[in-house]
């Protein structure tokens, strides 16, 4: 590790260090996650559209309901992925800070 980076770590609190690293992390990963979130949103829209069309036909209503449930589950998955990613990244950078302080 460079001497300048090591000095910066020693001058920062753990929280400030983690926040700075998360800003850098977010810039790098933002594009990847935006693509995944957009693909997920398109898929959700497709499930709801197809479910709505199937709902017009009595014999296919059960499939339409199933697609509505699948799309609703996908709505729950998106923020869960974001939350898990945020928690894991913060934990990683906190541990990185602790190792550099040792």
N, CA, C and O atoms as a GROMACS GRO file, in nm:
protein
  408
    1UNK      N    1   0.084  -0.117   0.000
    1UNK     CA    2   0.000   0.000   0.000
    1UNK      C    3   0.089   0.124   0.000
    1UNK      O    4   0.193   0.125   0.066
    2UNK      N    5   0.049   0.226  -0.072
    2UNK     CA    6   0.131   0.346  -0.080
    2UNK      C    7   0.131   0.418   0.055
    2UNK      O    8   0.037   0.406   0.134
    3UNK      N    9   0.238   0.492   0.078
    3UNK     CA   10   0.254   0.564   0.206
    3UNK      C   11   0.145   0.670   0.222
    3UNK      O   12   0.094   0.691   0.332
    4UNK      N   13   0.110   0.738   0.110
    4UNK     CA   14   0.007   0.841   0.117
    4UNK      C   15  -0.128   0.781   0.155
    4UNK      O   16  -0.201   0.836   0.238
    5UNK      N   17  -0.162   0.667   0.094
    5UNK     CA   18  -0.289   0.602   0.125
    5UNK      C   19  -0.292   0.557   0.271
    5UNK      O   20  -0.395   0.570   0.338
    6UNK      N   21  -0.179   0.505   0.320
    6UNK     CA   22  -0.171   0.460   0.458
    6UNK      C   23  -0.190   0.578   0.554
    6UNK      O   24  -0.258   0.566   0.655
    7UNK      N   25  -0.129   0.694   0.522
    7UNK     CA   26  -0.146   0.813   0.605
    7UNK      C   27  -0.291   0.859   0.606
    7UNK      O   28  -0.343   0.899   0.710
    8UNK      N   29  -0.358   0.853   0.490
    8UNK     CA   30  -0.499   0.892   0.483
    8UNK      C   31  -0.585   0.803   0.571
    8UNK      O   32  -0.678   0.850   0.636
    9UNK      N   33  -0.554   0.673   0.574
    9UNK     CA   34  -0.630   0.579   0.657
    9UNK      C   35  -0.612   0.615   0.803
    9UNK      O   36  -0.709   0.612   0.879
   10UNK      N   37  -0.491   0.648   0.843
   10UNK     CA   38  -0.464   0.681   0.983
   10UNK      C   39  -0.531   0.811   1.026
   10UNK      O   40  -0.558   0.829   1.145
   11UNK      N   41  -0.557   0.901   0.933
   11UNK     CA   42  -0.617   1.030   0.964
   11UNK      C   43  -0.770   1.025   0.964
   11UNK      O   44  -0.833   1.119   1.011
   12UNK      N   45  -0.829   0.920   0.912
   12UNK     CA   46  -0.974   0.911   0.901
   12UNK      C   47  -1.031   0.822   1.010
   12UNK      O   48  -0.966   0.731   1.061
   13UNK      N   49  -1.156   0.852   1.046
   13UNK     CA   50  -1.228   0.760   1.134
   13UNK      C   51  -1.272   0.640   1.050
   13UNK      O   52  -1.271   0.646   0.927
   14UNK      N   53  -1.309   0.534   1.117
   14UNK     CA   54  -1.354   0.413   1.046
   14UNK      C   55  -1.474   0.446   0.959
   14UNK      O   56  -1.482   0.404   0.843
   15UNK      N   57  -1.568   0.521   1.015
   15UNK     CA   58  -1.690   0.555   0.941
   15UNK      C   59  -1.659   0.639   0.817
   15UNK      O   60  -1.714   0.614   0.710
   16UNK      N   61  -1.570   0.738   0.831
   16UNK     CA   62  -1.533   0.820   0.716
   16UNK      C   63  -1.463   0.738   0.609
   16UNK      O   64  -1.488   0.755   0.489
   17UNK      N   65  -1.376   0.648   0.653
   17UNK     CA   66  -1.304   0.561   0.558
   17UNK      C   67  -1.404   0.475   0.480
   17UNK      O   68  -1.396   0.465   0.358
   18UNK      N   69  -1.497   0.412   0.552
   18UNK     CA   70  -1.596   0.325   0.487
   18UNK      C   71  -1.681   0.407   0.390
   18UNK      O   72  -1.708   0.362   0.279
   19UNK      N   73  -1.724   0.526   0.431
   19UNK     CA   74  -1.806   0.610   0.343
   19UNK      C   75  -1.730   0.650   0.217
   19UNK      O   76  -1.787   0.648   0.107
   20UNK      N   77  -1.603   0.686   0.231
   20UNK     CA   78  -1.522   0.722   0.113
   20UNK      C   79  -1.506   0.603   0.019
   20UNK      O   80  -1.518   0.617  -0.102
   21UNK      N   81  -1.479   0.487   0.076
   21UNK     CA   82  -1.462   0.366  -0.007
   21UNK      C   83  -1.594   0.329  -0.075
   21UNK      O   84  -1.594   0.283  -0.189
   22UNK      N   85  -1.707   0.349  -0.007
   22UNK     CA   86  -1.837   0.318  -0.067
   22UNK      C   87  -1.866   0.411  -0.184
   22UNK      O   88  -1.926   0.369  -0.283
   23UNK      N   89  -1.823   0.537  -0.176
   23UNK     CA   90  -1.843   0.629  -0.288
   23UNK      C   91  -1.767   0.580  -0.411
   23UNK      O   92  -1.820   0.580  -0.522
   24UNK      N   93  -1.642   0.538  -0.390
   24UNK     CA   94  -1.563   0.484  -0.501
   24UNK      C   95  -1.626   0.354  -0.552
   24UNK      O   96  -1.634   0.332  -0.673
   25UNK      N   97  -1.668   0.271  -0.461
   25UNK     CA   98  -1.729   0.142  -0.494
   25UNK      C   99  -1.856   0.165  -0.576
   25UNK      O  100  -1.878   0.100  -0.678
   26UNK      N  101  -1.940   0.258  -0.531
   26UNK     CA  102  -2.066   0.285  -0.600
   26UNK      C  103  -2.043   0.336  -0.742
   26UNK      O  104  -2.118   0.300  -0.833
   27UNK      N  105  -1.941   0.420  -0.761
   27UNK     CA  106  -1.913   0.469  -0.897
   27UNK      C  107  -1.876   0.353  -0.989
   27UNK      O  108  -1.918   0.349  -1.104
   28UNK      N  109  -1.796   0.260  -0.938
   28UNK     CA  110  -1.750   0.148  -1.020
   28UNK      C  111  -1.863   0.050  -1.050
   28UNK      O  112  -1.879   0.007  -1.164
   29UNK      N  113  -1.941   0.015  -0.950
   29UNK     CA  114  -2.043  -0.088  -0.967
   29UNK      C  115  -2.178  -0.034  -1.013
   29UNK      O  116  -2.266  -0.113  -1.050
   30UNK      N  117  -2.196   0.096  -1.013
   30UNK     CA  118  -2.326   0.154  -1.047
   30UNK      C  119  -2.374   0.111  -1.185
   30UNK      O  120  -2.491   0.074  -1.201
   31UNK      N  121  -2.287   0.114  -1.284
   31UNK     CA  122  -2.328   0.078  -1.420
   31UNK      C  123  -2.371  -0.067  -1.429
   31UNK      O  124  -2.470  -0.099  -1.494
   32UNK      N  125  -2.296  -0.156  -1.364
   32UNK     CA  126  -2.331  -0.298  -1.368
   32UNK      C  127  -2.468  -0.321  -1.304
   32UNK      O  128  -2.553  -0.388  -1.362
   33UNK      N  129  -2.488  -0.264  -1.186
   33UNK     CA  130  -2.615  -0.284  -1.116
   33UNK      C  131  -2.730  -0.216  -1.188
   33UNK      O  132  -2.842  -0.268  -1.186
   34UNK      N  133  -2.707  -0.101  -1.250
   34UNK     CA  134  -2.814  -0.036  -1.326
   34UNK      C  135  -2.862  -0.122  -1.441
   34UNK      O  136  -2.981  -0.127  -1.470
   35UNK      N  137  -2.770  -0.190  -1.507
   35UNK     CA  138  -2.808  -0.281  -1.616
   35UNK      C  139  -2.892  -0.396  -1.560
   35UNK      O  140  -2.995  -0.431  -1.618
   36UNK      N  141  -2.849  -0.454  -1.448
   36UNK     CA  142  -2.924  -0.564  -1.388
   36UNK      C  143  -3.063  -0.518  -1.342
   36UNK      O  144  -3.162  -0.588  -1.363
   37UNK      N  145  -3.070  -0.400  -1.279
   37UNK     CA  146  -3.199  -0.350  -1.232
   37UNK      C  147  -3.292  -0.319  -1.349
   37UNK      O  148  -3.412  -0.344  -1.341
   38UNK      N  149  -3.237  -0.265  -1.458
   38UNK     CA  150  -3.319  -0.236  -1.575
   38UNK      C  151  -3.372  -0.364  -1.638
   38UNK      O  152  -3.489  -0.372  -1.675
   39UNK      N  153  -3.286  -0.465  -1.649
   39UNK     CA  154  -3.330  -0.595  -1.702
   39UNK      C  155  -3.439  -0.654  -1.613
   39UNK      O  156  -3.537  -0.710  -1.663
   40UNK      N  157  -3.423  -0.642  -1.482
   40UNK     CA  158  -3.524  -0.692  -1.389
   40UNK      C  159  -3.656  -0.617  -1.407
   40UNK      O  160  -3.762  -0.678  -1.408
   41UNK      N  161  -3.650  -0.484  -1.422
   41UNK     CA  162  -3.772  -0.405  -1.440
   41UNK      C  163  -3.843  -0.441  -1.570
   41UNK      O  164  -3.966  -0.448  -1.573
   42UNK      N  165  -3.767  -0.463  -1.676
   42UNK     CA  166  -3.828  -0.503  -1.804
   42UNK      C  167  -3.896  -0.638  -1.789
   42UNK      O  168  -4.007  -0.658  -1.840
   43UNK      N  169  -3.830  -0.730  -1.720
   43UNK     CA  170  -3.889  -0.863  -1.698
   43UNK      C  171  -4.018  -0.852  -1.617
   43UNK      O  172  -4.117  -0.918  -1.649
   44UNK      N  173  -4.016  -0.770  -1.513
   44UNK     CA  174  -4.137  -0.751  -1.432
   44UNK      C  175  -4.250  -0.697  -1.518
   44UNK      O  176  -4.363  -0.745  -1.512
   45UNK      N  177  -4.220  -0.595  -1.599
   45UNK     CA  178  -4.321  -0.540  -1.688
   45UNK      C  179  -4.376  -0.643  -1.784
   45UNK      O  180  -4.496  -0.646  -1.812
   46UNK      N  181  -4.288  -0.729  -1.835
   46UNK     CA  182  -4.330  -0.836  -1.926
   46UNK      C  183  -4.424  -0.933  -1.855
   46UNK      O  184  -4.528  -0.971  -1.910
   47UNK      N  185  -4.388  -0.973  -1.730
   47UNK     CA  186  -4.474  -1.067  -1.656
   47UNK      C  187  -4.612  -1.007  -1.634
   47UNK      O  188  -4.713  -1.075  -1.652
   48UNK      N  189  -4.618  -0.879  -1.593
   48UNK     CA  190  -4.747  -0.816  -1.569
   48UNK      C  191  -4.828  -0.800  -1.698
   48UNK      O  192  -4.949  -0.821  -1.698
   49UNK      N  193  -4.762  -0.764  -1.807
   49UNK     CA  194  -4.832  -0.751  -1.935
   49UNK      C  195  -4.888  -0.885  -1.980
   49UNK      O  196  -5.006  -0.896  -2.016
   50UNK      N  197  -4.804  -0.987  -1.978
   50UNK     CA  198  -4.849  -1.120  -2.019
   50UNK      C  199  -4.959  -1.172  -1.926
   50UNK      O  200  -5.057  -1.232  -1.972
   51UNK      N  201  -4.942  -1.149  -1.796
   51UNK     CA  202  -5.045  -1.191  -1.700
   51UNK      C  203  -5.177  -1.122  -1.727
   51UNK      O  204  -5.283  -1.183  -1.717
   52UNK      N  205  -5.172  -0.994  -1.762
   52UNK     CA  206  -5.294  -0.918  -1.792
   52UNK      C  207  -5.363  -0.972  -1.917
   52UNK      O  208  -5.486  -0.982  -1.920
   53UNK      N  209  -5.286  -1.006  -2.018
   53UNK     CA  210  -5.343  -1.062  -2.142
   53UNK      C  211  -5.407  -1.197  -2.112
   53UNK      O  212  -5.519  -1.224  -2.157
   54UNK      N  213  -5.337  -1.281  -2.037
   54UNK     CA  214  -5.391  -1.413  -2.004
   54UNK      C  215  -5.518  -1.402  -1.920
   54UNK      O  216  -5.602  -1.492  -1.923
   55UNK      N  217  -5.531  -1.294  -1.846
   55UNK     CA  218  -5.647  -1.275  -1.760
   55UNK      C  219  -5.776  -1.256  -1.841
   55UNK      O  220  -5.885  -1.275  -1.788
   56UNK      N  221  -5.765  -1.219  -1.969
   56UNK     CA  222  -5.883  -1.204  -2.054
   56UNK      C  223  -5.950  -1.338  -2.087
   56UNK      O  224  -6.068  -1.342  -2.120
   57UNK      N  225  -5.875  -1.445  -2.077
   57UNK     CA  226  -5.926  -1.576  -2.115
   57UNK      C  227  -5.949  -1.660  -1.989
   57UNK      O  228  -5.857  -1.686  -1.912
   58UNK      N  229  -6.072  -1.701  -1.972
   58UNK     CA  230  -6.110  -1.775  -1.850
   58UNK      C  231  -6.023  -1.897  -1.827
   58UNK      O  232  -5.983  -1.925  -1.714
   59UNK      N  233  -5.992  -1.969  -1.934
   59UNK     CA  234  -5.913  -2.092  -1.918
   59UNK      C  235  -5.766  -2.064  -1.884
   59UNK      O  236  -5.695  -2.154  -1.840
   60UNK      N  237  -5.720  -1.941  -1.903
   60UNK     CA  238  -5.580  -1.906  -1.878
   60UNK      C  239  -5.560  -1.815  -1.757
   60UNK      O  240  -5.448  -1.773  -1.728
   61UNK      N  241  -5.668  -1.785  -1.684
   61UNK     CA  242  -5.658  -1.693  -1.570
   61UNK      C  243  -5.558  -1.741  -1.465
   61UNK      O  244  -5.487  -1.659  -1.407
   62UNK      N  245  -5.552  -1.870  -1.439
   62UNK     CA  246  -5.461  -1.922  -1.337
   62UNK      C  247  -5.316  -1.891  -1.374
   62UNK      O  248  -5.233  -1.863  -1.287
   63UNK      N  249  -5.285  -1.897  -1.505
   63UNK     CA  250  -5.149  -1.864  -1.549
   63UNK      C  251  -5.122  -1.713  -1.533
   63UNK      O  252  -5.011  -1.673  -1.498
   64UNK      N  253  -5.223  -1.633  -1.559
   64UNK     CA  254  -5.209  -1.489  -1.539
   64UNK      C  255  -5.183  -1.455  -1.393
   64UNK      O  256  -5.096  -1.373  -1.362
   65UNK      N  257  -5.257  -1.518  -1.303
   65UNK     CA  258  -5.236  -1.496  -1.160
   65UNK      C  259  -5.095  -1.539  -1.120
   65UNK      O  260  -5.029  -1.472  -1.041
   66UNK      N  261  -5.050  -1.652  -1.174
   66UNK     CA  262  -4.916  -1.701  -1.144
   66UNK      C  263  -4.810  -1.600  -1.188
   66UNK      O  264  -4.713  -1.576  -1.115
   67UNK      N  265  -4.828  -1.541  -1.305
   67UNK     CA  266  -4.732  -1.441  -1.352
   67UNK      C  267  -4.735  -1.315  -1.265
   67UNK      O  268  -4.631  -1.253  -1.243
   68UNK      N  269  -4.853  -1.277  -1.216
   68UNK     CA  270  -4.862  -1.163  -1.124
   68UNK      C  271  -4.783  -1.191  -0.995
   68UNK      O  272  -4.713  -1.104  -0.944
   69UNK      N  273  -4.795  -1.313  -0.944
   69UNK     CA  274  -4.722  -1.350  -0.822
   69UNK      C  275  -4.572  -1.349  -0.847
   69UNK      O  276  -4.496  -1.298  -0.765
   70UNK      N  277  -4.528  -1.404  -0.961
   70UNK     CA  278  -4.385  -1.405  -0.995
   70UNK      C  279  -4.332  -1.262  -1.004
   70UNK      O  280  -4.225  -1.232  -0.950
   71UNK      N  281  -4.406  -1.174  -1.071
   71UNK     CA  282  -4.362  -1.034  -1.084
   71UNK      C  283  -4.357  -0.966  -0.948
   71UNK      O  284  -4.266  -0.887  -0.921
   72UNK      N  285  -4.453  -0.995  -0.862
   72UNK     CA  286  -4.454  -0.936  -0.728
   72UNK      C  287  -4.333  -0.982  -0.646
   72UNK      O  288  -4.275  -0.903  -0.572
   73UNK      N  289  -4.296  -1.108  -0.660
   73UNK     CA  290  -4.177  -1.159  -0.592
   73UNK      C  291  -4.053  -1.087  -0.643
   73UNK      O  292  -3.964  -1.052  -0.566
   74UNK      N  293  -4.048  -1.064  -0.774
   74UNK     CA  294  -3.934  -0.991  -0.830
   74UNK      C  295  -3.926  -0.849  -0.775
   74UNK      O  296  -3.816  -0.796  -0.758
   75UNK      N  297  -4.040  -0.787  -0.748
   75UNK     CA  298  -4.040  -0.654  -0.686
   75UNK      C  299  -3.973  -0.657  -0.549
   75UNK      O  300  -3.906  -0.562  -0.510
   76UNK      N  301  -3.990  -0.766  -0.476
   76UNK     CA  302  -3.928  -0.780  -0.344
   76UNK      C  303  -3.780  -0.812  -0.352
   76UNK      O  304  -3.702  -0.772  -0.266
   77UNK      N  305  -3.741  -0.884  -0.456
   77UNK     CA  306  -3.601  -0.926  -0.470
   77UNK      C  307  -3.510  -0.807  -0.497
   77UNK      O  308  -3.398  -0.801  -0.445
   78UNK      N  309  -3.554  -0.713  -0.577
   78UNK     CA  310  -3.470  -0.600  -0.618
   78UNK      C  311  -3.414  -0.522  -0.498
   78UNK      O  312  -3.292  -0.506  -0.489
   79UNK      N  313  -3.497  -0.473  -0.406
   79UNK     CA  314  -3.439  -0.400  -0.292
   79UNK      C  315  -3.360  -0.491  -0.199
   79UNK      O  316  -3.267  -0.445  -0.133
   80UNK      N  317  -3.395  -0.618  -0.193
   80UNK     CA  318  -3.320  -0.711  -0.109
   80UNK      C  319  -3.178  -0.727  -0.161
   80UNK      O  320  -3.083  -0.730  -0.083
   81UNK      N  321  -3.162  -0.738  -0.292
   81UNK     CA  322  -3.028  -0.748  -0.352
   81UNK      C  323  -2.948  -0.622  -0.322
   81UNK      O  324  -2.831  -0.630  -0.285
   82UNK      N  325  -3.011  -0.508  -0.337
   82UNK     CA  326  -2.942  -0.380  -0.311
   82UNK      C  327  -2.898  -0.371  -0.164
   82UNK      O  328  -2.787  -0.327  -0.135
   83UNK      N  329  -2.986  -0.413  -0.073
   83UNK     CA  330  -2.954  -0.407   0.070
   83UNK      C  331  -2.840  -0.502   0.106
   83UNK      O  332  -2.748  -0.464   0.178
   84UNK      N  333  -2.846  -0.625   0.057
   84UNK     CA  334  -2.740  -0.723   0.085
   84UNK      C  335  -2.607  -0.673   0.030
   84UNK      O  336  -2.505  -0.682   0.098
   85UNK      N  337  -2.608  -0.620  -0.090
   85UNK     CA  338  -2.486  -0.567  -0.151
   85UNK      C  339  -2.427  -0.455  -0.067
   85UNK      O  340  -2.307  -0.452  -0.042
   86UNK      N  341  -2.510  -0.362  -0.023
   86UNK     CA  342  -2.465  -0.248   0.058
   86UNK      C  343  -2.405  -0.296   0.191
   86UNK      O  344  -2.298  -0.250   0.230
   87UNK      N  345  -2.474  -0.386   0.259
   87UNK     CA  346  -2.426  -0.435   0.389
   87UNK      C  347  -2.294  -0.509   0.374
   87UNK      O  348  -2.201  -0.487   0.452
   88UNK      N  349  -2.284  -0.596   0.275
   88UNK     CA  350  -2.161  -0.672   0.254
   88UNK      C  351  -2.043  -0.582   0.218
   88UNK      O  352  -1.932  -0.601   0.268
   89UNK      N  353  -2.066  -0.483   0.132
   89UNK     CA  354  -1.959  -0.392   0.093
   89UNK      C  355  -1.912  -0.310   0.212
   89UNK      O  356  -1.791  -0.292   0.231
   90UNK      N  357  -2.006  -0.259   0.292
   90UNK     CA  358  -1.967  -0.180   0.410
   90UNK      C  359  -1.888  -0.266   0.508
   90UNK      O  360  -1.790  -0.219   0.566
   91UNK      N  361  -1.930  -0.390   0.527
   91UNK     CA  362  -1.857  -0.480   0.618
   91UNK      C  363  -1.716  -0.504   0.566
   91UNK      O  364  -1.619  -0.501   0.642
   92UNK      N  365  -1.704  -0.527   0.436
   92UNK     CA  366  -1.573  -0.552   0.375
   92UNK      C  367  -1.480  -0.432   0.397
   92UNK      O  368  -1.365  -0.450   0.437
   93UNK      N  369  -1.529  -0.311   0.370
   93UNK     CA  370  -1.444  -0.193   0.383
   93UNK      C  371  -1.414  -0.161   0.529
   93UNK      O  372  -1.307  -0.108   0.560
   94UNK      N  373  -1.505  -0.193   0.619
   94UNK     CA  374  -1.477  -0.178   0.761
   94UNK      C  375  -1.366  -0.270   0.806
   94UNK      O  376  -1.277  -0.230   0.881
   95UNK      N  377  -1.370  -0.396   0.760
   95UNK     CA  378  -1.264  -0.492   0.792
   95UNK      C  379  -1.132  -0.449   0.729
   95UNK      O  380  -1.025  -0.466   0.789
   96UNK      N  381  -1.138  -0.395   0.608
   96UNK     CA  382  -1.018  -0.346   0.542
   96UNK      C  383  -0.954  -0.233   0.624
   96UNK      O  384  -0.832  -0.230   0.641
   97UNK      N  385  -1.036  -0.143   0.674
   97UNK     CA  386  -0.988  -0.034   0.759
   97UNK      C  387  -0.921  -0.090   0.885
   97UNK      O  388  -0.811  -0.048   0.922
   98UNK      N  389  -0.988  -0.187   0.950
   98UNK     CA  390  -0.932  -0.246   1.072
   98UNK      C  391  -0.797  -0.311   1.046
   98UNK      O  392  -0.706  -0.300   1.129
   99UNK      N  393  -0.783  -0.379   0.934
   99UNK     CA  394  -0.656  -0.444   0.901
   99UNK      C  395  -0.546  -0.342   0.879
   99UNK      O  396  -0.431  -0.364   0.916
  100UNK      N  397  -0.581  -0.230   0.818
  100UNK     CA  398  -0.481  -0.127   0.791
  100UNK      C  399  -0.440  -0.053   0.918
  100UNK      O  400  -0.331   0.003   0.925
  101UNK      N  401  -0.527  -0.053   1.016
  101UNK     CA  402  -0.495   0.011   1.144
  101UNK      C  403  -0.406  -0.076   1.231
  101UNK      O  404  -0.336  -0.026   1.319
  102UNK      N  405  -0.408  -0.206   1.206
  102UNK     CA  406  -0.330  -0.299   1.289
  102UNK      C  407  -0.182  -0.291   1.262
  102UNK      O  408  -0.104  -0.363   1.324
   0.00000   0.00000   0.00000
